[in-house]
Amino acid sequence: MKTATLTSLSDHFLLAMPGLNDPHFGHSLTYVFEHNEHGAMGLIINRPLHMHLDEILTHMELSPEKPRRNPPVYIGGPVKTDRGFVLHRTSDSQWQSSYELNEHLSLTTSVDVLEAIAQDEGPRDYLIALGYAGWGEGQLEEEMANNFWLSCKADYKVIFNTPIEQRLDSAAQLLGINLSLLTTQAGHG
């Protein structure tokens, strides 16, 4: 009996197909930072909260002044929404709970990265999210087979340099696709 080999979607984007009507994931663009035989984890990168960095810093009593940049905080996904994640470019600086995803990106969950950001000494490019997207063993593969998602290699310019409202379409363009031209019906016969 031959078993299928897992094709990892780590360091890929998941683009929600037009027919995905899930309230958490409809019209979403998710950066998958981990995918293995046990499941997958990612951050939704195009769903800003009605909250910005300065509010997080004030709530955590980290900054008496407004930071130089005041980006929005994102809804990273429906799992552990009380937990913060900072997706950022890997740099020479290391923070307490940093996990190097690859040579270009790291994920940090410790407060020290926010302290550095508050002092304008943090990573050059970063995205702050509350919560994450998670899939159990085989769940993402099943959703891919059911045409809920398209996937492509992540482009960090989309994460850090593309306006929020253009991120999903920009990721689709990496595949040569215009999402507005896709049908909401799956192509199963």
Secondary structure in CASP SS format (residue, H / E / C, confidence):
PFRMAT SS
TARGET T0000
AUTHOR 0000-0000-0000
METHOD secondary structure of the structure
MODEL  1
M C 1.00
K C 1.00
T C 1.00
A C 1.00
T C 1.00
L C 1.00
T C 1.00
S C 1.00
L C 1.00
S C 1.00
D C 1.00
H E 1.00
F E 1.00
L E 1.00
L E 1.00
A E 1.00
M C 1.00
P C 1.00
G C 1.00
L C 1.00
N C 1.00
D C 1.00
P C 1.00
H C 1.00
F C 1.00
G C 1.00
H C 1.00
S C 1.00
L E 1.00
T E 1.00
Y E 1.00
V E 1.00
F E 1.00
E E 1.00
H E 1.00
N E 1.00
E C 1.00
H C 1.00
G E 1.00
A E 1.00
M E 1.00
G E 1.00
L E 1.00
I E 1.00
I C 1.00
N C 1.00
R C 1.00
P E 1.00
L E 1.00
H E 1.00
M E 1.00
H E 1.00
L H 1.00
D H 1.00
E H 1.00
I H 1.00
L H 1.00
T H 1.00
H H 1.00
M C 1.00
E C 1.00
L C 1.00
S C 1.00
P C 1.00
E C 1.00
K C 1.00
P C 1.00
R C 1.00
R C 1.00
N C 1.00
P C 1.00
P E 1.00
V E 1.00
Y E 1.00
I E 1.00
G C 1.00
G C 1.00
P C 1.00
V E 1.00
K E 1.00
T E 1.00
D E 1.00
R E 1.00
G E 1.00
F E 1.00
V E 1.00
L E 1.00
H E 1.00
R E 1.00
T C 1.00
S C 1.00
D C 1.00
S C 1.00
Q C 1.00
W C 1.00
Q C 1.00
S C 1.00
S E 1.00
Y E 1.00
E E 1.00
L C 1.00
N C 1.00
E C 1.00
H C 1.00
L E 1.00
S E 1.00
L E 1.00
T E 1.00
T C 1.00
S C 1.00
V H 1.00
D H 1.00
V H 1.00
L H 1.00
E H 1.00
A H 1.00
I H 1.00
A H 1.00
Q C 1.00
D C 1.00
E C 1.00
G C 1.00
P C 1.00
R C 1.00
D C 1.00
Y E 1.00
L E 1.00
I E 1.00
A E 1.00
L E 1.00
G E 1.00
Y E 1.00
A E 1.00
G E 1.00
W E 1.00
G C 1.00
E C 1.00
G C 1.00
Q H 1.00
L H 1.00
E H 1.00
E H 1.00
E H 1.00
M H 1.00
A H 1.00
N C 1.00
N C 1.00
F C 1.00
W E 1.00
L E 1.00
S E 1.00
C E 1.00
K E 1.00
A C 1.00
D C 1.00
Y H 1.00
K H 1.00
V H 1.00
I H 1.00
F H 1.00
N H 1.00
T C 1.00
P C 1.00
I H 1.00
E H 1.00
Q H 1.00
R H 1.00
L H 1.00
D H 1.00
S H 1.00
A H 1.00
A H 1.00
Q H 1.00
L H 1.00
L C 1.00
G C 1.00
I C 1.00
N C 1.00
L H 1.00
S H 1.00
L H 1.00
L C 1.00
T C 1.00
T C 1.00
Q C 1.00
A C 1.00
G C 1.00
H C 1.00
G C 1.00
END
